[in-house]
Structure formats: structure tokens, C-alpha cells
Amino acid sequence: MAAHTKTELLRALNDALGAEYGALWLLPQHMAQLEDEELRRQLKLIADVELEHAEKSAQMIYSLGGEPNADLPQLRPRRGAREILEAHLEGEKEAIALYTRALELTDDPKIGEMLEKMRRDEEGHQRLLQRALSRL
């Protein structure tokens, strides 16, 4: 892998790591606000997967010889189910774009396989959140 491509991939993975940390910071606050038990359960499932993604992102960064260095985005907790779901839906779209970018930069089959799975997870979260929004 060319040095500039590796640098770009590490940047993409650190951006993804920051996005996952951001979701993990917001999700518990949002779950605490919601009265709908099913919606809280769904957000908890998403949080569990986001934690897994953060760990995998860090593993990939280390495997490429980098150091996890994620900038946390400026985040503010949202209020109300619709606003919460819309914010997380936007986050899922961002995560899909980040994992797609990283996939385009890697030629390592193992990393590519992990990134593809993580992107599919995020696409599943996107569908789940869209369904939840349509029920409001």
C-alpha cells in the first residue's frame, strides 16, 4: 500500500472511530430520555454494535502501524423521540460514508472484510431507525 494511501486510510479509520465514540457518548443520554421501551431496546442494540465497531476500528489502526487518535465531534444531546432518531439516522449515514471511504482505500482483504461488515451493520441501523421514525 502506498504511503499516502495508508495515511488516508488511517485518517478515515480515525474519523470512523471518532464517529463511533460520538454515538457511544450520545446513545445512553438519549435512551435515558425515551419512555418507549422498544425504542430504548433498539438503541441499546445499536450502542452494543457501535462499541464493537470502535474496538475493530482501533484494531485496524494498530494493525496498520497507526495510533488511534479520534477527535470527538461537537455533539449535543437531542430532545424528543423524533429529534433523537433523526440525529442518529444522520450519524448512521455518516458512518456508512466513512466505512465506504475506508473500503476504497484498502487493498488488505482482512481489513476490507471487517469494513464491509461494519458498513452493513450501519446500513442495518439506518433501516431500523427509518422504520422507527415512520412509526412516530
C-alpha positions in Angstrom: 0.0 0.0 0.0 1.4 3.4 -0.9 2.3 5.6 2.0 -0.2 8.3 1.1 -3.0 5.7 0.8 -2.1 4.3 4.2 -2.2 7.8 5.7 -5.6 8.4 4.1 -6.9 5.0 5.4 -5.6 5.8 8.9 -7.4 9.2 8.7 -10.6 7.5 7.6 -10.4 4.9 10.3 -9.7 7.6 13.0 -12.7 9.6 11.6 -14.8 6.5 11.9 -13.5 5.9 15.5 -14.5 9.4 16.4 -18.0 8.9 15.0 -18.4 5.7 16.9 -17.2 7.4 20.2 -19.7 10.2 19.5 -22.6 7.8 19.1 -21.5 6.0 22.3 -21.5 9.3 24.2 -25.0 10.3 22.9 -26.8 7.0 23.0 -27.0 6.5 26.8 -28.3 10.0 27.2 -30.9 9.5 24.5 -32.0 6.1 25.9 -32.5 7.7 29.3 -35.0 10.2 27.9 -37.2 7.8 26.0 -40.3 6.2 27.6 -40.8 3.8 24.7 -39.2 0.5 26.0 -38.9 -1.0 22.5 -37.2 2.1 21.1 -34.8 2.1 24.1 -34.0 -1.6 23.4 -33.3 -0.9 19.8 -30.9 2.0 20.6 -29.2 -0.3 23.2 -28.6 -2.9 20.4 -27.1 -0.1 18.2 -24.9 1.0 21.1 -23.6 -2.5 21.6 -22.6 -2.7 17.9 -21.1 0.8 17.9 -18.8 -0.3 20.8 -17.8 -3.3 18.8 -17.0 -1.0 15.8 -14.9 1.3 17.9 -12.8 -1.7 19.0 -12.5 -3.0 15.5 -11.5 0.4 14.2 -8.8 0.7 16.8 -7.6 -2.8 16.0 -7.3 -1.9 12.3 -5.5 1.3 13.1 -2.9 -0.6 15.2 -2.5 -3.3 12.6 -1.6 -0.6 10.1 1.0 0.8 12.5 -1.0 3.8 13.5 -2.3 5.1 16.8 -6.0 5.7 17.5 -6.4 9.4 17.6 -10.1 10.2 17.2 -11.4 13.8 17.5 -14.8 13.8 19.2 -17.3 15.7 17.2 -19.1 18.7 18.9 -22.3 16.9 20.0 -25.3 18.0 21.8 -27.9 15.6 23.2 -31.3 15.9 21.5 -34.8 16.0 23.0 -37.8 14.0 21.9 -38.0 10.8 20.0 -38.2 12.3 16.6 -35.2 14.5 17.1 -33.2 11.7 18.7 -34.0 9.3 15.8 -33.2 11.9 13.1 -29.8 12.7 14.8 -28.9 9.0 14.9 -30.1 8.4 11.4 -27.8 11.2 10.2 -24.9 9.6 12.2 -25.5 6.2 10.5 -25.4 7.9 7.1 -22.1 9.5 8.1 -20.7 6.1 9.3 -21.7 4.4 6.0 -19.8 7.1 4.1 -16.8 6.8 6.3 -16.6 3.0 6.0 -17.2 3.2 2.3 -14.3 5.7 2.0 -12.0 3.4 4.1 -13.0 0.4 1.9 -12.0 2.3 -1.2 -8.6 2.9 0.3 -7.6 -0.6 1.4 -6.2 -3.4 -0.6 -6.0 -5.7 2.5 -8.6 -8.4 2.3 -8.9 -8.9 6.1 -9.4 -5.1 6.7 -11.8 -5.0 3.7 -13.9 -7.8 5.1 -14.1 -6.1 8.5 -15.0 -2.7 6.9 -17.7 -4.3 4.7 -19.3 -6.0 7.8 -19.2 -2.7 9.7 -20.8 -0.9 6.8 -23.5 -3.5 6.5 -24.2 -3.1 10.3 -24.6 0.6 9.8 -26.9 0.1 6.9 -29.0 -2.2 9.1 -29.1 0.6 11.8 -30.1 3.0 9.2 -33.1 0.8 8.2 -34.0 0.2 11.8 -34.0 4.0 12.6 -36.0 4.8 9.4 -38.7 2.2 10.4 -38.8 3.7 13.9 -39.2 7.2 12.5 -42.0 6.1 10.2 -43.9 4.7 13.3 -43.9 8.0 15.1 
